[in-house]
Amino acid sequence: MKKLILILFAFTIVISSCKKSEEEDVYNPAEDGLAGEWQSSGSNVAVLLVTYFGVDSIYANFATNNTYLVESFAEGAKTTYSGTYVQTKSTTGNIWKIVLNQSSPTAVTSEGIFEITKTGEQYTMKYEVAQTTPSIGATAPTPEAGFGSTSGGALGTINIQTFVQIVK
């Protein structure tokens, strides 16, 4: 009888441990930021990217080890960007700051902001960044000035991208 009680106790611990680890894997934007896979297409692609670069869709994977891979599709051609990123919670609402240090295909640094919201069961991300190094004359948007603040607001909303989280 003691063996049966010990086996049942051990089984209960194993089941409890499994449940806890599954709960820890649930995406939480307040803690995880933009970690995960995202896509943008159609009217969600920033007007600036559509107008000047012919971009029709973007896939982005922001890994939890702070590396990223972005695939941009324009007129049937794919361009792959990769590098590292640092995300920091701001003190302005739910807006985060991000710095992207791209290593491929060329070395550039971009800075900006993002905000993740949940609609129903789906997460969407509003995302705005600008290349800051080497300088192209743009300044990064800030949480305090909000979305549309790239280059002091000179671009309006045309540099704002909307991503939808890919759930597997």
N, C-alpha and C positions, 0 to 999 in steps of 0.2 A: 504494500500500500504506500509506503514511504517513497518507493521508486516512482510510482505513478504520479504522486504529488510533485516530486522533483521534476519529472518530465513535463508535466503540465505547466509548472512554474517557468521552466526554461523555455517552453514553447511560447508562453505569454510574453516573455521578455523579447524573444526574437521577433514576434509579430509587432510588438510595440516599437522596437527599434526600426523596423522597416517602415512603419507608418510615419515616424518622425522624419526619417531621411527623405521620404516622398514629399512631405510638407515643406521641407527646407528648399526643395527644388522649384517651388512655385515662384513665378516671376513677380517681383515687387518693384515697380518703377521708383518708389521713394528710396529704395536701397540699391537697386541694380542699375539705375539710370538707363542708358540705351543699350546695355549688353543684350545681345540677341541678334536675330535676323529680321531684316526689314526690306520692304519693297515700295517703290513709288512708280506709278505709271499714269498715263492719261493726264487729266487735269490736275493731278497731285504733283506733277513735276513742275519745278519752279519756272516761271515764265522766262526768266533770264536764260536758263539752260535750254529751253525749247527754242527761243528766238535766235540766240547767238551761236548755239552749238548743235542744234538739231536733236537734242536728247529726247528720247521718247519713253525711256524707263531706266530705273536704277535698282540694283540689288545691293544691299549693304549687310555685312556681317561684322558686328562689333563683339569680339571675343572677350571673355572675362579676364584674360591675361593681358588686356589693354592693347591688343593688336587689332587691326581692321583690314578688311578686304571689301572694296567697292567695285562693282561692275556697272559701267554706264553704257547704255546702248543708244547709238545715234545712226540713223539711216542704215541699219543692218550691220553696223560695225560695233564690236565690243572693245571698250577700253577698260583695263583693270588697274586700279589704284590700290596701293597697300602701304601700311606703315603702323605707327603706334598712336595711341590717343590717351589723353588725361581728361577726365570729367570731374567737375566739382559742383556741388550744390551751391546755389547762390542764396542770398537772403531775400530774394524777390520772388514771392509766390512759389510756384513749382518749376521755375525756370532753372536749368543747369547751364554751366559754362563748359565749353569743350575746346581743347587744343589738339589739332591733328598734325602729327609730324609724318608727312608722306615721304616714303623712301623710293617708291616706284610708281610710275615710270620716270619721274623726276623728283628731286628733293625740293619740297615746299612745305611751308607751315601755314595752316589755316586756323582761324580762331572764330568762335561764335557761340551760339546758344541753342538750346533745344528744350522742349517741354512735351511731356508724355501725358496723354489723357486716355481715359477708358470710356468707350461708348458701347453699351451693351456688354458683350463678351470680348470685344476687340479693342486693342490698344492702338492709338495713332500717335505719331510724333510730329510736331511742328519743329522745323530745323532750319537754321540760318547761319551760314558761315561765310567768311571771306578770306582770301589769301592775303597773308600779311608779310611773308618772307619767301622769296624775294618780293620786294614791294611792287605792287601794281597800282598803287595810289589809293587803294581801298582801306578803310578802317573797319575793324570787326564790330558786329552788333554787340550790345551790352544788355544784361538782364534789366538794369535800371531804365534804359530807354525803350526796351521791349522789342518785339518783332517788327521788322521794317526799319531798324536803326543802322543797318550797314551804311558806312560812309556818312554818318550823321543823318540818315534818313533820305539821302539823295536818290536811292533806288526805290523808295517806297516798298511795296510788297512783292516786287518781281523776283527777289532773291529768296523767298520763303518756300521751302520744300515741305511736302507732307508725305510721311512714310506710314505704312501699315505694317504692324508686326506680323511676321510669318510664324504661325503656330504649327508645330509638327506633332 
